[in-house]
C-alpha cells in the first residue's frame, strides 16, 4: 500500500536474449509510472548499479484509495527492444500508523473512541466487543461508536449467514439509511420503517434500530456476520464496522396483554 509523495524504489535486471546472462542495455533503460492503466508524467529515475543490474525510483503523485500502480521498464539489448512491468502496488490515503500516530496495539484498543457502546436501557441488546445480540421478539437498538462516516452517498447495515455466497437480496437483515429495513430472512420486507440507521452529527456513531415485529421473525440460535458499509461520493465502498450477530430465544412469547378476568385473585 503506497501513499502520495512516497518514493518507490525497485531493482530490475537486463539479460542477453541469446544467452540469458546479465548484460548492460544498449542505452540506459527508461521507466514509466502507470496509474490505473494510464501512463503518468511522474519522473522515473533509472540508475545502473552493476552489469545488467539497475535501480528505478519514482516519487508517487496524488494517490487515492484503491488506485492501481505499476512501473513499466523499456530496454534495448543488441538492437532488440524489450521490457515489461517490474513492480505493482495499490494506493491508499492513510495507513494504520497514520491513524494511530504510531501508538502500540494496547494503546489503540484502550482508546475510548475505539469502543462499541449502548445505553443502560439496552442491556438486552448485549454487545460483547464488536458482537451484537438480538433478543427475538424485542425491539433492538445498539449504537456503534468510534466510526468515521463522512461524505457518504449510501449507508447499509447487512447481516448474512454465509457472506461469501449470499447476495444482498438473500441477507438475513439489510437496513439502508435511505429506505429503512429492506430485506429480512432473504425476502423483501414490506414495512421499511421497522428498521433504521441514524448517524450522529459528527459522523462518529451509528444507531441501528429494529422493531419487535421484525425481530420476532428471526431464527434463534444463529451466529451470523454483519457489517456497516458506506458508498462515498466517488462511488467507492468502505466497511466501517463488522462483527458477529447472535439471535437469542425469547422465553415469554406473549405479544398482547392477557384478557381481563372477573374471577378474584386468591388470598
Beta strands, then each sheet from edge to edge (+ up, - down):
strand 1: 7-13
strand 2: 30-35
strand 3: 38-40
strand 4: 44-50
strand 5: 53-59
strand 6: 68-77
strand 7: 80-90
strand 8: 116-117
strand 9: 132-135
strand 10: 140-145
strand 11: 152-160
strand 12: 173-176
strand 13: 180-184
strand 14: 187-188
strand 15: 195-199
strand 16: 205-210
strand 17: 222-232
strand 18: 237-248
sheet 1: 1+ 5- 4+
sheet 2: 3+ 2- 6+ 7-
sheet 3: 8+ 10- 16+ 15-
sheet 4: 9+ 18+ 17- 11+ 12- 13+ 14-
end
